[in-house]
Amino acid sequence: MALDYAKIGLKCGLEIHQQLSTSAKLFCGCRPELFKEEPEITFVRRLRPTQSELGQVDPAAYFEFQKGVRIRYEANRATSCLVEMDEEPPHPLNMEAVETVLTVALMMKARPVDEIHVMRKTVIDGSNTTGFQRTCVIASNGEIQVGEKKVPIQHASLEEDAARKTGDEEGDIIRYRIDRLGIPLIEVATAPVIYSPKEAQEVAFAIGRILRATGKAMRGLGTIRQDLNISIPDGALIEIKGVQELELISVAVEYEVQRQLNLIKITEELKRNGVKENSIRENFVDVTEAMKETKCKVLRKALDKNEQILAVKLPQFKGFLKRELLPNFRLGTELADRARFWGRVGGIFHTDELPAYGITGEEVEALRKFVEAGEQDAIVFVADKSENCADALKAVVERAGEALKGVPEETRSANPDGTTRYMRPRPGAARMYPETDIPPTQVTEELVKVIRGRLPELPEQKLERVMKQYKLNEKLAKQVLDSEYGELFEAVVKDSSVSPTIVAAFLTETLKALKRDGAQTDKVSDGQLREIFRCVGSGEITKEALADVFVWLSKNEGKSVKEAVVGLGLKTVSTEQLRAIVDRVIAGNKSLIKERGEASFGVLMGIIMRDLRGKADASQVSKVLKERLMEAK
Ligand SMILES: [Zn+2]
């Protein structure tokens, strides 16, 4: 059933982050690129909380520090230097990036700042070698038109991207690759005036179109990341981080509203049942003894390592832990996410899902006796090092207590299906302080004037022009402009003389289908795409072979279109060769032609195209076949 979001009182704000394809990073001359090879350099650092000038430490950051985590950074020389390693101060702000953000800001009618002040934002999960992220506001108070509505834009900022996590190692070491660190990111934030999931998506698309209009938006998975702020009146303000596809935004908003409504329902029921907050206590019981004969593999493994099994009773919670908040996502899942984060455990067990996983009914009964649990109580237990067990159960007890109050405020991260998981508590307010290594940068009136004089056309104007100029219908024109290839489309049409409809259909539907079938579409560069279409225009490859050539290039990185043609055996046949082939087929099917007359045309076409697919254009074959049939009469 569709929810009435206006009645629910949903409020949502968007923060869109887009990597910019400038010629250098934000604070040094390194190329803004990722590398796949083995790292040339690695170094280990320990996390330290950074004391802000106000003397405050972000609580989430401090927790990370307490966990004693070390970071192994990976680098190579092409994509990082001493700046990313925090061995050298940052260079002056990259003006190409500043101008790109100013372009976006002016397109959104925002007011540029007079002076850019770079600030430091505490980030101490290891994703920044410095312990902070540099960020600066470039313009504020803009608006964009989305349908009938004007959506206020709070600010357009410029940030440095963080290092990317590449894995965990034994012994509390996290691996990060610093190639991504310092890539310029534009951040655009709307006011929280979006009132439905559909509207959230439309606003995101509208912003996306403006970003791409600069021609400086990077392409591919992970180059755009959306954060959402979502709240409903009796729920809480939830921040969702890192939605990677624009299409997922409405799904993420729908899920979050659903999650909050279900949590509110649970709160009401728990209260009606008379569950009291002070009855949920950190009364942990060592139940290792009760489970020592268990056949459960996970528990067995822990017992063999001499680890502990620790349990806690949640009074009158029976049945609530298995309550679905979202498809395949229960209150128990929320408890487990907290346990994993704060206790670094693999997961939890709870009685709402038992007996199962090799744990028997008798063992559950024994457990109940051990922790003195009644029929209506739930039990949660974990197996790990005793310190981790206690941390995990503390987090479980805290989350269970919050279930009595409603929806806890927190930061959640987006999963690829639009659901979310607990990421960390909402960070404290005082996280920003000035970056003293970089002097303020003037935004002169002259600069603003120059940029205002060369603003790209607005997306709605572009749509109209593209439909008219290339004779595309509205649907296809919208699709191609909303795709990552909106900018490339016109360039391809200009230098290939291939029909705009064919180019647009290939860049949207065909590429989407190829991606769905597993083709790595990011591996084919803009230059290669232009070359493919140039070859189609000049008749060197047929339009039927487009997809095959594209897929071949995606699998054979660094190879040319010419090599693809050879590799695929797609050398097109000459008109003479084509005539010879047609004549041979006519000669071999004389009786059929005699019998069926003109109706034999389709059969003959089929036979010829089976051999020539990708090597000759169907319309060309049809023309030659008609001529030869006439002559053969
Ligand atoms: Zn660098």
Residues whose N, C-alpha, C, O or C-beta is under 5 A from the ligand:
A	BS01	ZN	C28 G29 C30 T79 S80 C81 V83 E84
